[in-house]
């Protein structure tokens, strides 16, 4: 069992057996992050083979009662960070292919965030054959204290197929509208120099 699976299994077991601390009785998301980090570190220690640890990272998010909603990334070492103005999103796993889309387009509204997440995933699927559907997306509205808006996209999803086709075509269209290359005549020169200004 991998570290992530073992950590989740322990979390579920703690709830089932009524442990002193569980995700059902903590008071803040920071406490939840500490709790998950502690379990993850314990599971890593159990799975250390010849000095090699099998690490795992986790993202948790939501609200507890009337507290502020948050999203937190828990590192393998157990420490964690939250989103901020300078870090509006968090990622784990394969992220190098989809990250540029998030960096360039992401805006703080639900529709844009959801579409950016799906297009980012599509880019990862396209460039890394080891990543594939199903894709699950949960949209949580602040103050709702429910997780009802869950979507699951399977490999044969018509929506994913249309998204991929549209994104491919739009990228090609944008590329064809790029400024033409003027081979070596103005590379490295500032716009002021090219316009003859001093």
N, C-alpha and C positions, 0 to 999 in steps of 0.2 A: 504494500500500500504506500503511495507517495505521501510526502509530508502534507500537502494540501488536503488530500482525502482524509488522512489520519487526523488532521486538525479539525476538520468539519465533523468527522465522526465523534471526536471527543466533545465538541460543543453540543452536539445532539445528545450524547450520553449524559452530560452534565445536567441538561434540562430534564431528561427522562428520569434520572435518579434523584432529582431535587437537590443538587449540590448547593453549597453555601453561596457561590457566585456563579451565575449563569447569564446568558444574554437576556433572560426574562426579568432579572431583578437589578441589573445595573442602572445607574441614574443618568449617565452621560455617554455620548458616543466616544469621548476620549477614554472613559473607563472600558468601554467595549473594545477599543483598539488595544489598550494595555492587556486586557484579558486574552484576546486572540493572539497577540504577540507572545505572551507567556506560554500559551499552549503550543504555538508554532515552534518556539525555541526548544521546548521539551521534546517535541516530536523529531526535530532535527537531531538532537543529541542521541535519541534512540536509533536513528538511521545513519549515524556517522560510520562509514566503512573506510578503514585505512586512512583516516584523517580527512576523508572527503564527506562534506555535509550535503544533504539533499535539501536545498533551501526552497522556501515558498514566500511569495508576497500576496497580500490580500487587499482588496478595496471594499470598504464598508460605507454605507451612506444611509441617510434618512433623518428621522427625528425621534426623540423620546419625549413624550408629553408635549409641553409647550416650549421646550428648549429650541434653540436655533437649529435649523437643518444644516447638515454638514456632509462632506464626503472626505474620507480619510484613507490614505495609503499606509498600510502596515508593512514595514520592511522585514526581511528575514531576521535581522538582529533584534526585532521587537519594537524598535522606535518607530515613530510615525509622523507624517506631515498631513496637512489639510489643504484644501484649495484656498486660493487667495486671488487678489486682483492680478498679481503677476503670474500665478499658476492657476488658470481657470479650469483646468482639467487634470485628471490623473490617469495613468496607464500602467498596466502590467502586461507581461508576456511579450509577444512579437509586436513591436511598435514602430520600427524604423520606416516601414512603407506607408503607413497611414498617418503618421505624425505631421508631415508637412501640410496636409489638408486641414487638420485641426489648428495648426499655428497660423494659417493664412485666413481662414474663413470663420472660425468659431465666434459666435455672438451669444450673449446671455438671454436667449429666448428658446422656448421648448422646441419649436419646429426646426429652427436652425441647428440646435444641438443634436436632435434626433437624426436629422439628415446628414450632418457632419459625421456622426458616429457610424452610420451605415455606409457612407461613401468611403470613410477611412477603413472600415472593415473590408469593403470591396477591393480597395487597393492592396491590402494585405493578402487577401485571397488570391488576387491576380499574380502577386510576386512571390508568394511562399506556398508551395503545393502541400506543405504539411499542415496548413490551416484551412479549415473548411466548415461548412454548415453542420449542424444547425447554429443559427445566431439568435440569441435571446436578448431582448431589449425591454427594460423596465423604465417607464416614465413616471416619476414621483412628483406630485404637486405639493408644494410647501403647505403644511397645516392639514393635509388630508389624513395623515396617520394611517393610511392604507396603501397597499401595494397591488392595486387592481389592474393597472394599465400595463400588463405584461404581454409582449408579442414574441412569438417564436417563428422564425423563418427557416424552413426546411430547404434541402438541396433543390427541390423542384418548385420553389416559390416563384410564382409569376412576378411578384413585385420585385424580388431580387434580380430576376432576369431582366426586367425593364429598367431597373436602376443601373445595372451594369452596362446595358446597351446605350442608355442615354448618357451616362458619364463618359464612356469611351468616345462617343461622337462629339460631345461638347469639348472634351480635351483636344481632340483633333482639330475642331473648328477654331478653338482659341490659339492653337499652335500656328495654324495657317494665317492668323491675323497678327502675328508677331512682327515687329519692325524688321525690315529686310536687312541682311548683312551687307555692309559696304566694306568689303574685304580690306582690312588693314589701313584704310584711309583715315579713319577717325577713332580707332580703338585706342583707348588710353587717354584720349583728349577730353577735356571737360566740355560741357555744352557751351560755355562762354567762349572757349577757344574756337569751337566749330562754327559759332555764329559770328566770329570776327570781332568780339568785344574785348576790351582791355581790362 
